[in-house]
Amino acid sequence: MEAIYTASATATGDGRNGHVRSADGVLDFDLAVPKEMGGPGGALPNPEELFAAGYAACFHSALKAAARLGKVTINDTAVTVDIGVGRNDAGGFGLMATIEAEITGVDEETARGLLETAHQLCPYSNATRGNIDVQLTLA
């Protein structure tokens, strides 16, 4: 595969309580460990939120592409991605994802078909397939 775009970001400081900056400077902020993981939480993002946001945006684009490919007209749509982190069986940590799509203007069978097609198109889904548990749901 040849990359048509490459994003680059650097983390410094104390990892999850550190700082991240994209190479182009568009992203440039501190991070904080969530309270649930023993950190201060607060108004600073954490890596799982960043992953959830990226996955949601990418999957939403894939959903729109699935509709175009299937020549299906969809109205208002939204995609919410929840990323969970927890201990795995190997003593480390792992991720899990739930993708919830709101698709109006089509019946449930069509919506589920679009959801499945988007899951095959989305680069985030392709990267996580077989690596983390991903659940697909309709709102």
C-alpha positions in Angstrom: 0.0 0.0 0.0 1.2 3.5 -0.8 0.2 6.3 1.6 -1.8 9.1 0.0 -1.6 11.1 3.2 0.5 10.7 6.4 -0.3 12.4 9.7 2.5 12.9 12.2 2.3 13.8 15.9 4.8 13.7 18.7 4.1 13.0 22.4 6.4 14.5 25.1 6.4 14.8 28.8 4.9 12.1 31.0 3.0 10.1 28.4 -0.7 10.2 29.3 -0.1 13.2 31.4 2.1 14.8 28.8 1.8 16.9 25.7 1.0 16.1 22.0 1.6 18.2 18.9 1.0 17.4 15.3 3.8 18.1 12.8 1.7 20.9 11.2 0.9 22.4 14.6 -2.9 22.1 14.2 -3.0 19.9 17.3 -1.0 21.2 20.2 -2.2 20.4 23.7 -1.7 18.7 27.0 -3.2 15.4 28.0 -4.5 14.1 31.3 -5.2 10.6 32.6 -9.0 10.1 33.3 -10.1 10.0 36.9 -11.3 6.4 36.3 -7.7 5.4 35.6 -6.3 7.2 38.6 -5.5 10.5 37.0 -6.7 14.1 37.5 -9.2 14.0 34.6 -10.7 17.5 34.1 -10.8 19.5 30.9 -7.8 17.9 29.2 -8.3 15.1 26.6 -6.8 11.6 26.8 -5.6 9.2 24.1 -8.9 7.2 24.1 -10.9 10.4 23.4 -8.6 11.2 20.5 -8.9 7.7 19.1 -12.7 7.8 19.5 -13.0 11.2 17.7 -10.8 10.0 14.8 -12.6 6.7 14.5 -16.0 8.5 14.6 -15.1 11.0 11.9 -13.5 8.3 9.7 -16.4 5.9 10.1 -19.0 8.6 9.4 -17.2 9.3 6.1 -17.2 5.6 5.3 -20.9 5.5 6.1 -21.6 8.3 3.6 -19.4 6.5 1.0 -21.3 3.3 1.6 -24.6 5.2 0.8 -23.1 6.7 -2.3 -21.8 3.3 -3.5 -25.2 1.7 -2.9 -27.1 4.6 -4.4 -29.0 5.0 -1.2 -30.2 8.4 0.0 -29.7 8.9 3.7 -30.8 12.0 5.6 -29.4 13.0 9.0 -26.6 10.8 10.2 -24.3 10.7 13.1 -21.7 8.3 14.4 -20.7 7.9 18.0 -17.7 5.8 18.9 -17.0 4.7 22.5 -13.5 3.5 23.2 -13.0 1.4 26.3 -9.6 0.5 27.8 -9.1 -2.3 30.3 -6.7 -5.1 31.4 -6.2 -7.9 29.0 -5.4 -11.6 29.7 -1.7 -11.1 29.0 -1.4 -8.6 31.9 -1.3 -5.5 29.7 -4.0 -3.3 28.5 -6.4 -3.6 25.5 -9.1 -1.5 23.8 -12.7 -2.2 22.8 -15.0 -0.1 20.6 -18.7 0.4 20.2 -19.8 2.2 17.1 -23.4 3.6 17.1 -24.8 5.0 13.9 -27.9 7.1 13.6 -29.2 6.7 10.0 -32.5 8.2 9.1 -34.5 8.0 5.9 -34.1 4.2 5.4 -35.5 1.0 6.8 -33.5 -1.0 9.4 -32.3 -3.6 7.0 -30.9 -1.0 4.7 -29.3 0.9 7.6 -27.6 -2.3 8.9 -26.3 -3.0 5.4 -24.8 0.5 5.2 -23.3 0.0 8.7 -21.7 -3.3 7.6 -20.4 -1.8 4.4 -18.9 1.2 6.2 -17.2 -1.2 8.6 -15.5 -2.8 5.6 -14.5 0.6 4.0 -13.3 2.5 7.1 -9.5 2.5 7.5 -9.9 2.5 11.3 -12.1 -0.6 11.2 -9.6 -2.3 8.9 -6.8 -1.5 11.3 -8.6 -2.7 14.4 -10.3 -5.8 12.8 -9.0 -8.9 14.6 -7.2 -6.8 17.1 -9.9 -5.3 19.3 -13.6 -6.1 19.9 -15.7 -3.8 17.8 -19.5 -3.8 18.3 -21.8 -2.2 15.6 -25.2 -0.8 16.7 -27.9 1.3 15.3 -29.4 4.1 17.3 
